[in-house]
Amino acid sequence: MSPTPAEHWNTLLEGVDASAMCRRLSAQMRERRLRFGDRVICPFLRPFFLDAADEARVQRVSEMLWTLGERVARVAADSPEMLAELALSDAEIRLAQIDPGYATASTAARADAFILPGSLQFAEYNAESPAGAGYSQGLAELFSAEPIMAGFRERVDVRFSRPIDALLAALIASYEEWGGTASPPRIAIVDWRDVPTFSEFEILRDAFTALGVPTVICDPRDLEFAAGARFSAGAGRGLYVKGERIDLVYRRVLINDIVARETECRALLDAYRSKTVCVANSLRCKIPHKKAFFAVLTDERHAGLFSAEEREMIRRHVPWTAIVEERHVPLGGRNVDLVAHLRAERDQFVIKPNDEYGGTGVTLGWETSESDWDVAIARALAERDRGWVAQQRIAVRREMFPVCDAGGMSLRDMLVDFAPYIFRGKLAGFLTRLSATGLANVTSGGGQVPAFVISQKSEV
């Protein structure tokens, strides 16, 4: 029986000085800004391998999920009832109801998932400001150039995605949909200057600029909105940074921060509201970004929004989800008391906040005591306005990965979180995160590896 690609890679790794490879990769990651804060993002010595047939399956369902997110965003924008179901705050609703000047809510999205043979289960949908595209491409380029990859390619055809290029194309497409005519537009990547992902902004800025699109990074507090001519001769109403007009904002500052620090984001909001700058993602992206988006998808009351094919995709790939509250819900052909069911079946559910990052507040029923699970339910009920969701447990993927240890390498059993990027409805690449625990994200201490699509070479 032929070895799997991972086994083949590990065999090749046995002939490599692992300590030297760890030092070399770490140094190159620092040189290329592939770090989260001060920590390099990949302590592992093997990529994640995706079969070409699995890639086609992932593409079909993840692009469909993006389509459903856009549809729900359009419907909910004019439906107070659905906005209430999604548990948007009053401030988020006010922002979502501002006309952004174009129809696409999520120029860039990412579907966090677990892929198994014959199975793909979505855990969450990041429709707002998904990070990591720059890191993913940079890691893939780094591993592609490693000497071990040359030996690997003797038996296996290998390719990787370039999500940076796809991201820039999607941003410009949204700018043109908005009605922008500058060619090229001047882009500002906007977020707080002290965020740990700042190094990725530098990667994107340099790549966009090299592709002929002038790009700057700025803090929301650096922006100025001019209602008339204020800066250079002939420059009028618009958004500016250091006297230069911005045509397109690649918004990485989160809507939660815009709500909490509205005064500091006033220039960005004024320019967005007046349609003097294109902002992607638009502030309507918060609608499908809420974790209760999956509750809308899996609620039988909304089945009419979706085609038969879409309902089948939801059934197979989206876990049943509901806002935690005292009510009866249809589940598995029965009408069940939701809270009582959660208590009785805690090993089959996770409770998570409707809108947080980095695993904050997530309670895994199967790793939690009965008393702590009751506390999680009570908190969710008490904070109904904020919204907490219960979601059915899904199958996860675990693989053995070689990881850099002090002075060498060891194999560790890791959870594999596989997240396709979908830019304007098209698959654009993957973010692949590893963790030894039940939560896989870089924020909570996980690591990232590049994903390579592989196919066996035919023997001559």
FIZA-453456 format. One line per field, with one value per residue (C-alpha): chain; residue number from 1; residue in one letter; x, y, z. Coordinates in pm, 1 decimal, padded with zeros to 6 digits. Each point is the difference from the previous one (the first is absolute). Example, Ala and Ser with C-alpha at 12.3 -4.5 7.8 and 13.67 -1.06 7.14 Angstrom:
# FIZA-453456
kette: c(A	A)
nr: c(1	2)
rest: c(A	S)
xx: c(01230.0	00137.0)
yy: c(-00450.0	00344.0)
zz: c(00780.0	-00066.0)
This chain:
# FIZA-453456
kette: c(A	A	A	A	A	A	A	A	A	A	A	A	A	A	A	A	A	A	A	A	A	A	A	A	A	A	A	A	A	A	A	A	A	A	A	A	A	A	A	A	A	A	A	A	A	A	A	A	A	A	A	A	A	A	A	A	A	A	A	A	A	A	A	A	A	A	A	A	A	A	A	A	A	A	A	A	A	A	A	A	A	A	A	A	A	A	A	A	A	A	A	A	A	A	A	A	A	A	A	A	A	A	A	A	A	A	A	A	A	A	A	A	A	A	A	A	A	A	A	A	A	A	A	A	A	A	A	A	A	A	A	A	A	A	A	A	A	A	A	A	A	A	A	A	A	A	A	A	A	A	A	A	A	A	A	A	A	A	A	A	A	A	A	A	A	A	A	A	A	A	A	A	A	A	A	A	A	A	A	A	A	A	A	A	A	A	A	A	A	A	A	A	A	A	A	A	A	A	A	A	A	A	A	A	A	A	A	A	A	A	A	A	A	A	A	A	A	A	A	A	A	A	A	A	A	A	A	A	A	A	A	A	A	A	A	A	A	A	A	A	A	A	A	A	A	A	A	A	A	A	A	A	A	A	A	A	A	A	A	A	A	A	A	A	A	A	A	A	A	A	A	A	A	A	A	A	A	A	A	A	A	A	A	A	A	A	A	A	A	A	A	A	A	A	A	A	A	A	A	A	A	A	A	A	A	A	A	A	A	A	A	A	A	A	A	A	A	A	A	A	A	A	A	A	A	A	A	A	A	A	A	A	A	A	A	A	A	A	A	A	A	A	A	A	A	A	A	A	A	A	A	A	A	A	A	A	A	A	A	A	A	A	A	A	A	A	A	A	A	A	A	A	A	A	A	A	A	A	A	A	A	A	A	A	A	A	A	A	A	A	A	A	A	A	A	A	A	A	A	A	A	A	A	A	A	A	A	A	A	A	A	A	A	A	A	A	A	A	A	A	A	A	A	A	A	A	A	A	A	A	A	A	A	A	A	A	A	A	A	A	A	A	A	A	A	A	A	A	A	A	A	A	A	A	A	A	A	A	A	A)
nr: c(1	2	3	4	5	6	7	8	9	10	11	12	13	14	15	16	17	18	19	20	21	22	23	24	25	26	27	28	29	30	31	32	33	34	35	36	37	38	39	40	41	42	43	44	45	46	47	48	49	50	51	52	53	54	55	56	57	58	59	60	61	62	63	64	65	66	67	68	69	70	71	72	73	74	75	76	77	78	79	80	81	82	83	84	85	86	87	88	89	90	91	92	93	94	95	96	97	98	99	100	101	102	103	104	105	106	107	108	109	110	111	112	113	114	115	116	117	118	119	120	121	122	123	124	125	126	127	128	129	130	131	132	133	134	135	136	137	138	139	140	141	142	143	144	145	146	147	148	149	150	151	152	153	154	155	156	157	158	159	160	161	162	163	164	165	166	167	168	169	170	171	172	173	174	175	176	177	178	179	180	181	182	183	184	185	186	187	188	189	190	191	192	193	194	195	196	197	198	199	200	201	202	203	204	205	206	207	208	209	210	211	212	213	214	215	216	217	218	219	220	221	222	223	224	225	226	227	228	229	230	231	232	233	234	235	236	237	238	239	240	241	242	243	244	245	246	247	248	249	250	251	252	253	254	255	256	257	258	259	260	261	262	263	264	265	266	267	268	269	270	271	272	273	274	275	276	277	278	279	280	281	282	283	284	285	286	287	288	289	290	291	292	293	294	295	296	297	298	299	300	301	302	303	304	305	306	307	308	309	310	311	312	313	314	315	316	317	318	319	320	321	322	323	324	325	326	327	328	329	330	331	332	333	334	335	336	337	338	339	340	341	342	343	344	345	346	347	348	349	350	351	352	353	354	355	356	357	358	359	360	361	362	363	364	365	366	367	368	369	370	371	372	373	374	375	376	377	378	379	380	381	382	383	384	385	386	387	388	389	390	391	392	393	394	395	396	397	398	399	400	401	402	403	404	405	406	407	408	409	410	411	412	413	414	415	416	417	418	419	420	421	422	423	424	425	426	427	428	429	430	431	432	433	434	435	436	437	438	439	440	441	442	443	444	445	446	447	448	449	450	451	452	453	454	455	456	457	458	459	460)
rest: c(M	S	P	T	P	A	E	H	W	N	T	L	L	E	G	V	D	A	S	A	M	C	R	R	L	S	A	Q	M	R	E	R	R	L	R	F	G	D	R	V	I	C	P	F	L	R	P	F	F	L	D	A	A	D	E	A	R	V	Q	R	V	S	E	M	L	W	T	L	G	E	R	V	A	R	V	A	A	D	S	P	E	M	L	A	E	L	A	L	S	D	A	E	I	R	L	A	Q	I	D	P	G	Y	A	T	A	S	T	A	A	R	A	D	A	F	I	L	P	G	S	L	Q	F	A	E	Y	N	A	E	S	P	A	G	A	G	Y	S	Q	G	L	A	E	L	F	S	A	E	P	I	M	A	G	F	R	E	R	V	D	V	R	F	S	R	P	I	D	A	L	L	A	A	L	I	A	S	Y	E	E	W	G	G	T	A	S	P	P	R	I	A	I	V	D	W	R	D	V	P	T	F	S	E	F	E	I	L	R	D	A	F	T	A	L	G	V	P	T	V	I	C	D	P	R	D	L	E	F	A	A	G	A	R	F	S	A	G	A	G	R	G	L	Y	V	K	G	E	R	I	D	L	V	Y	R	R	V	L	I	N	D	I	V	A	R	E	T	E	C	R	A	L	L	D	A	Y	R	S	K	T	V	C	V	A	N	S	L	R	C	K	I	P	H	K	K	A	F	F	A	V	L	T	D	E	R	H	A	G	L	F	S	A	E	E	R	E	M	I	R	R	H	V	P	W	T	A	I	V	E	E	R	H	V	P	L	G	G	R	N	V	D	L	V	A	H	L	R	A	E	R	D	Q	F	V	I	K	P	N	D	E	Y	G	G	T	G	V	T	L	G	W	E	T	S	E	S	D	W	D	V	A	I	A	R	A	L	A	E	R	D	R	G	W	V	A	Q	Q	R	I	A	V	R	R	E	M	F	P	V	C	D	A	G	G	M	S	L	R	D	M	L	V	D	F	A	P	Y	I	F	R	G	K	L	A	G	F	L	T	R	L	S	A	T	G	L	A	N	V	T	S	G	G	G	Q	V	P	A	F	V	I	S	Q	K	S	E	V)
xx: c(00000.0	00140.9	00082.1	-00226.4	00142.6	00047.6	00185.7	00215.5	00084.9	00086.3	00226.4	00185.7	00018.2	00196.3	00292.7	-00008.6	00176.6	-00323.3	00170.1	00158.3	-00329.1	-00180.2	00258.1	-00006.4	-00380.5	-00027.8	00255.5	-00171.2	-00341.6	00132.7	00163.8	-00325.6	-00217.7	-00178.2	-00071.6	-00292.3	00120.9	00354.8	-00069.6	00070.2	-00322.1	00125.4	00205.3	-00081.6	00209.4	-00270.7	-00270.7	-00361.1	-00074.5	-00334.7	-00099.0	-00107.8	-00337.9	-00055.4	00088.0	-00282.9	-00243.2	00113.5	-00032.2	-00360.0	-00135.6	00204.2	-00097.3	-00362.9	00035.8	00122.8	-00303.1	-00231.3	00176.8	-00055.6	-00365.9	-00064.4	00176.2	-00234.3	-00314.4	00089.1	00091.0	-00371.8	-00133.6	-00006.1	-00117.9	00303.3	00237.4	-00148.2	00052.2	00363.1	00033.9	00159.8	00028.0	-00176.1	00333.6	00083.6	-00341.3	00050.8	00331.1	-00146.2	-00278.4	00243.8	00004.0	00362.1	-00050.3	00030.3	-00169.2	00279.1	00007.1	00311.0	00267.4	00224.8	-00134.2	00133.9	-00186.5	00159.5	-00049.3	00118.0	00059.8	-00008.8	-00026.5	-00349.3	-00083.8	00038.1	-00148.7	-00011.2	00052.8	-00023.9	-00017.1	00227.7	-00178.3	00154.3	00375.6	00174.1	00371.7	00273.9	00002.4	00341.4	00133.3	-00140.0	00161.8	00327.2	00021.0	-00081.1	00275.4	00241.6	-00071.3	-00011.8	00363.4	00120.3	00247.4	-00224.4	-00275.3	00214.1	00014.8	-00369.8	-00083.0	00171.9	-00307.8	-00273.6	-00130.1	-00028.0	-00156.1	-00113.5	-00237.2	00092.9	-00274.2	00179.5	-00050.6	-00360.6	-00065.0	00125.3	-00211.7	-00308.3	00059.6	00031.7	-00311.7	-00197.5	00140.7	-00115.8	-00342.4	-00020.2	00057.2	00366.6	00194.8	00354.6	00240.5	00165.2	-00183.9	00200.5	-00061.3	00022.5	00019.6	-00168.6	00037.5	00147.2	00378.4	00056.5	-00185.7	00207.1	-00084.5	00172.6	00279.4	-00255.0	-00111.0	00362.6	00009.4	-00319.6	00108.2	00327.5	-00169.9	-00277.9	00251.9	00220.9	-00306.4	-00042.1	-00263.5	00124.1	-00083.1	00053.1	-00068.2	-00168.6	-00171.7	-00363.4	00120.1	00232.8	-00288.6	-00160.1	-00329.4	-00025.0	-00344.8	00159.0	00338.4	00245.7	00318.9	00181.0	-00115.9	-00301.3	-00059.8	-00348.4	-00242.3	00140.1	00209.7	00365.4	00309.6	00303.1	-00154.1	-00044.8	-00347.5	-00111.3	-00222.8	-00044.6	00017.4	00091.8	-00165.1	00169.2	-00120.2	-00287.0	-00356.0	00006.8	00283.5	-00176.1	-00302.1	00211.5	00227.9	-00230.1	00155.3	00341.9	-00156.3	-00206.8	00189.3	-00035.6	-00372.2	-00066.2	00174.4	-00183.7	-00338.2	00058.5	00119.2	00322.0	00205.9	-00059.5	00031.7	00047.5	-00130.9	-00307.4	-00157.3	-00285.6	00235.9	-00074.1	-00333.9	00138.4	00304.4	-00209.4	00020.5	-00380.5	00024.6	00020.0	-00318.0	-00177.4	00135.2	-00109.3	-00335.7	-00285.6	-00194.9	00243.3	00013.5	-00182.7	00304.4	00202.2	-00020.2	-00018.2	00370.0	00087.1	-00209.0	00184.2	00334.7	-00112.0	-00114.7	00330.0	00250.4	-00146.7	-00049.3	-00341.2	00017.7	-00240.6	00004.7	-00011.6	-00335.7	-00296.7	-00203.6	-00086.7	00180.2	-00031.6	00297.0	00041.0	-00368.7	-00107.5	-00109.5	00236.3	00043.4	00328.7	00146.1	-00098.9	00145.9	00329.4	00024.6	-00076.2	00233.0	00292.6	00255.2	-00164.9	00005.9	00220.9	-00113.7	00171.5	-00053.0	-00173.0	00285.6	00348.4	00342.8	00280.0	-00215.5	-00107.5	-00286.2	-00033.9	-00115.2	00037.8	-00262.5	00202.7	00294.4	-00209.4	-00143.3	-00375.2	00018.5	00214.7	-00232.8	-00295.6	00191.6	00056.4	-00371.5	-00098.8	00234.9	-00139.5	-00358.0	00086.1	00168.8	-00264.2	00029.2	00368.2	-00077.1	00164.0	-00037.6	-00011.3	00142.7	00006.3	00335.5	00171.1	00262.6	00352.2	00321.7	00320.2	00336.8	00353.5	00225.9	00374.4	00059.9	00316.6	00112.0	00297.8	00292.1	-00198.3	-00338.4	-00285.2	-00331.3	-00318.9	-00365.2	-00162.1	-00352.2	-00017.9	-00225.9	-00034.7	-00143.1	-00063.8	00020.9	-00287.3	00058.9	-00307.1	-00142.0	00311.6	00226.4	00333.8	00212.6	00009.6	00092.9	00105.5	00047.9	00117.7	-00061.7	00053.7	-00326.9	-00361.4	00036.9	00216.1	00094.9	00318.9	-00143.2	-00032.6	00344.1	-00047.3	00226.8	-00044.1	00127.2	-00023.5	-00242.0	00112.5	-00232.1	00151.2	-00051.8	00204.6	00218.9	-00082.8	00269.7	00169.9)
yy: c(00000.0	00338.1	00243.0	00299.0	00340.6	00079.6	-00329.2	00066.8	00348.8	-00135.9	-00262.2	00273.1	00197.6	-00282.2	00086.9	00370.2	00183.4	00099.2	00239.9	00190.1	00000.8	00144.5	00275.5	00080.9	00015.0	00210.3	00249.6	00020.4	00048.9	00291.1	00147.5	-00031.7	00133.3	-00333.4	00055.3	00068.6	00272.4	-00115.1	-00372.8	-00176.8	-00154.4	-00345.2	-00223.6	-00303.9	-00179.6	-00133.3	00167.7	-00114.9	-00205.0	00025.8	-00242.8	00165.2	-00177.4	00138.3	00346.1	-00019.7	-00107.6	00281.8	00253.1	-00091.4	00014.8	00295.8	00215.7	-00096.7	00103.3	00343.4	00030.1	-00079.5	00256.1	00270.8	-00098.9	00008.0	00338.6	00142.8	-00145.7	00089.2	00360.3	00059.8	-00238.9	00115.4	-00348.5	-00172.1	00259.8	-00079.4	-00372.5	00067.9	00205.5	00305.5	00288.0	00330.2	00157.8	-00284.4	00031.8	00374.3	-00068.3	-00283.1	00226.5	00253.1	-00045.3	-00090.9	00088.6	-00355.8	-00333.4	-00234.8	-00031.7	-00217.7	00061.6	-00230.6	-00287.1	-00316.8	-00316.0	-00173.9	-00372.8	-00354.7	-00224.3	-00380.9	-00264.3	00044.9	00272.5	00375.8	00167.2	00376.9	00127.0	00376.1	00257.1	00302.7	00247.2	00314.9	00033.5	-00336.6	00012.8	-00226.5	00019.0	00163.2	-00246.5	-00298.1	00096.1	00090.6	-00335.6	-00188.6	00183.4	-00074.5	-00374.2	-00025.5	00114.0	-00242.9	-00265.6	-00280.3	00114.4	-00085.2	-00363.8	-00000.3	00127.8	-00298.5	-00210.0	00259.3	00296.0	00295.7	00343.6	00275.6	00294.4	00366.9	00165.6	00337.7	00041.2	-00117.1	00238.6	00298.4	-00098.1	-00032.8	00337.0	00172.5	-00179.0	00130.0	00349.4	-00015.0	-00133.5	00300.0	00222.7	00084.6	00108.7	00061.4	-00235.0	-00107.2	00104.8	00106.7	-00255.2	00049.0	-00305.2	00131.2	-00141.1	00098.5	00031.6	-00230.7	-00312.5	-00323.0	-00051.3	00326.3	-00200.8	-00148.7	00349.2	00070.3	-00316.1	00102.7	00361.5	-00101.7	-00259.0	00234.4	00276.4	-00240.0	-00090.0	00366.7	00106.1	00268.5	-00110.8	00145.6	-00129.2	00234.1	00015.3	00123.4	00297.5	00100.1	00048.7	00334.6	00059.5	00314.9	00131.3	00243.3	00101.6	-00007.5	-00163.0	00016.0	00220.4	-00145.1	-00262.9	00010.2	-00200.4	-00334.4	-00205.7	00089.8	-00121.6	00229.9	00218.8	-00284.8	-00093.9	-00360.4	-00169.3	-00339.6	-00107.7	-00359.9	-00003.1	-00216.7	00199.6	-00200.7	00126.8	-00078.2	00252.5	00253.0	-00019.9	00019.0	00279.2	00184.3	00340.8	-00128.7	-00151.7	00307.6	00092.2	-00353.8	-00007.9	00344.6	-00092.2	-00335.0	00159.9	00269.7	-00260.1	00191.2	-00314.8	-00366.6	-00214.4	-00375.9	-00191.6	00217.0	00045.6	-00229.2	-00295.9	-00020.9	-00164.2	-00332.5	00030.5	-00060.6	-00362.4	00001.6	00008.2	-00379.7	00008.6	00171.0	-00259.4	-00298.3	00138.3	-00169.4	00326.5	00147.8	-00298.7	00201.7	00225.3	-00285.9	-00233.7	-00377.1	-00026.2	00266.9	-00166.8	-00325.7	00179.2	00152.4	-00338.9	-00167.3	00271.4	00250.1	-00110.1	00058.7	00329.4	00201.5	00309.1	-00118.5	00098.8	-00156.7	-00143.3	-00316.5	-00064.6	-00256.7	-00235.3	-00341.9	-00028.9	00086.7	00316.4	00023.1	00228.8	00162.3	00068.6	-00340.0	-00165.7	00187.0	-00113.4	-00360.8	-00015.8	00222.4	-00234.6	00074.4	00381.7	00304.8	00338.9	00304.3	00377.0	00132.9	00229.5	-00054.3	-00092.2	-00228.9	-00254.4	00251.6	-00133.0	-00333.2	-00289.1	-00353.1	-00216.1	-00319.6	00158.6	00167.7	-00115.4	-00002.7	00293.6	00212.6	-00084.2	00123.2	00322.5	00042.4	-00052.3	00244.5	00265.3	-00048.6	00038.3	00309.6	00162.0	-00074.8	00350.6	-00059.7	-00340.5	-00332.6	-00296.6	-00371.7	-00205.3	-00372.4	-00168.6	-00070.8	-00250.8	00141.4	-00102.4	-00091.2	-00082.5	-00059.5	00293.9	00042.3	00302.4	00183.6	-00075.2	00136.7	-00145.9	-00220.7	-00126.5	-00212.8	-00127.4	00132.5	-00083.6	00324.6	00116.2	00134.0	00300.1	00050.2	00333.7	00080.8	00365.7	00113.4	00335.2	00135.1	-00349.4	-00176.2	-00239.5	00177.4	-00215.1	-00142.9	00087.1	-00317.9	00016.3	-00267.7	-00036.2	-00263.1	00106.9	00016.8	00360.9	00073.4	00362.7	00201.5	00241.4	-00273.0	-00145.0	-00227.1	-00006.5	00025.3	-00212.7	00051.7	-00212.0	-00171.0	-00164.8	-00328.9	-00273.1	-00313.7	-00000.8	-00273.9	-00263.2	-00021.4)
zz: c(00000.0	-00101.2	00281.6	00048.3	-00095.8	00369.7	00054.1	-00305.2	00129.7	00345.0	-00154.9	-00189.1	00323.7	00162.9	-00224.7	00090.0	00282.9	00176.5	00237.6	-00288.4	-00191.1	00304.3	00038.8	-00372.4	-00023.0	00316.3	-00129.4	-00338.3	00161.0	00201.2	-00309.3	-00197.0	00285.6	00042.9	00365.8	00232.4	00231.4	00073.1	-00047.7	-00329.5	-00123.0	-00101.0	00233.8	-00216.6	-00262.5	-00229.0	-00208.5	-00009.4	-00312.2	-00177.3	-00272.5	-00325.8	00014.9	00351.6	-00126.2	-00255.8	00273.1	00229.8	-00280.2	-00079.1	00354.0	00127.2	-00297.4	00062.3	00365.0	-00111.8	-00227.6	00292.1	00216.5	-00259.6	-00033.7	00374.0	00020.7	-00265.0	00156.7	00357.7	-00085.4	-00063.0	00265.1	00364.7	00095.7	-00150.6	00142.0	00342.0	-00063.7	-00083.9	00322.1	-00156.1	00242.2	-00069.3	-00091.0	-00240.4	-00161.4	-00052.3	-00173.5	-00209.3	-00121.1	-00149.2	-00377.0	-00087.6	-00367.7	-00132.4	00058.9	00114.4	00379.6	00035.1	-00259.9	00205.0	00210.1	00157.3	00096.8	00297.8	-00045.4	00063.4	-00299.0	00014.9	-00271.2	-00138.3	00251.0	00032.8	00308.6	00041.6	00354.3	-00059.2	-00277.7	00018.1	-00224.6	00143.1	-00017.1	-00030.9	00065.9	-00123.1	-00381.4	-00000.6	00254.2	-00192.7	-00328.7	00168.5	00179.4	-00319.3	-00187.7	00283.0	00013.7	-00379.0	-00012.0	00268.7	-00125.3	00131.4	-00238.4	-00303.0	00109.3	00078.8	-00348.6	-00158.6	00087.0	00051.1	-00199.5	00237.4	-00031.5	00234.8	-00014.2	-00014.8	00204.6	00005.8	-00374.4	00029.8	00289.2	-00195.5	-00302.1	00222.8	00167.5	-00337.5	-00128.8	00297.7	-00060.2	-00361.3	00108.3	00234.3	-00302.2	00048.0	-00306.4	00126.2	-00174.9	00212.3	00315.0	00305.5	00277.3	00375.4	00226.7	00313.8	00350.4	00335.8	-00014.7	00299.0	-00123.0	-00012.2	-00369.1	-00102.5	-00163.4	-00241.3	-00099.4	-00093.8	-00212.1	-00180.4	-00044.3	-00161.4	-00223.0	-00114.4	-00071.0	-00197.2	-00206.7	-00092.7	00256.1	00243.4	00354.2	00346.7	00350.5	00241.0	00334.4	-00004.3	00205.0	-00286.6	-00243.2	-00078.4	-00173.7	-00208.8	-00083.6	-00248.8	-00138.4	00291.5	-00108.0	-00332.7	-00281.8	-00173.4	00269.1	00136.5	00203.1	00108.4	00238.3	00045.8	00178.8	00020.3	-00269.7	-00248.9	-00109.8	00056.4	-00259.1	00162.9	00364.2	00067.6	00340.7	00255.9	00300.9	00146.4	00019.8	00373.8	00032.3	-00220.9	00231.1	00316.4	-00130.3	-00236.9	00061.0	-00104.3	-00314.6	-00084.5	-00319.0	-00137.0	00080.8	-00148.1	-00325.1	-00013.0	00064.8	-00263.1	-00254.4	-00062.2	00058.8	-00069.6	00313.2	-00020.9	00175.4	00032.7	00342.7	-00108.3	00020.3	00373.2	-00086.1	-00131.0	00225.4	00311.5	00112.6	00003.3	-00381.3	00024.5	00210.7	-00289.5	-00243.4	00211.3	00119.0	-00187.5	00007.0	-00254.4	-00235.3	-00266.9	-00039.8	-00142.5	-00297.2	00039.7	-00086.4	00255.4	00270.6	-00064.8	00027.9	00330.9	00128.6	-00082.9	00085.2	00250.0	00362.9	00153.8	00190.5	00216.1	00217.3	00362.7	00150.1	00175.5	-00287.2	-00186.3	-00327.0	-00281.4	00013.5	-00155.5	-00084.7	00354.9	00177.9	00298.7	00298.8	-00101.7	00344.9	00137.9	-00309.7	00039.2	00360.9	-00086.4	-00302.1	00096.9	-00160.8	-00336.1	00014.3	00019.8	00131.6	-00144.1	-00003.6	-00307.8	-00092.0	00141.8	-00133.7	00103.2	00181.2	00264.9	00214.1	-00182.9	00221.4	-00136.8	00168.9	-00036.6	00183.4	00269.8	00333.3	00052.8	00241.8	-00232.9	-00291.3	00207.4	00063.4	-00375.3	-00070.5	00274.6	-00138.0	-00350.5	00125.0	00202.9	-00300.0	-00261.7	-00146.7	-00066.7	-00144.1	00080.0	-00231.0	00059.2	-00282.4	-00056.7	00038.1	-00330.7	-00104.2	00012.6	-00170.0	00181.3	-00154.6	00119.8	-00084.8	00051.0	00221.9	00094.8	00354.2	00186.8	-00186.4	-00235.2	-00112.9	00134.7	-00135.8	00159.1	-00046.6	-00117.2	-00072.3	-00357.1	-00065.1	-00374.6	-00112.9	-00368.1	-00105.3	-00220.8	-00170.4	-00179.4	-00024.1	-00130.3	00188.6	00041.0	00229.8	00349.9	00356.4	00182.6	00377.4	00240.4	00369.8	00266.4	00167.2	-00116.1	-00122.6	-00303.3	-00045.7	00006.2	00257.9	00263.2	-00065.4	-00300.0	-00302.9	-00374.3	-00288.3	-00375.9	-00203.2	-00320.3	-00251.7	-00114.0	-00255.4	-00050.5	-00307.7	-00245.7	-00026.6	-00338.4)
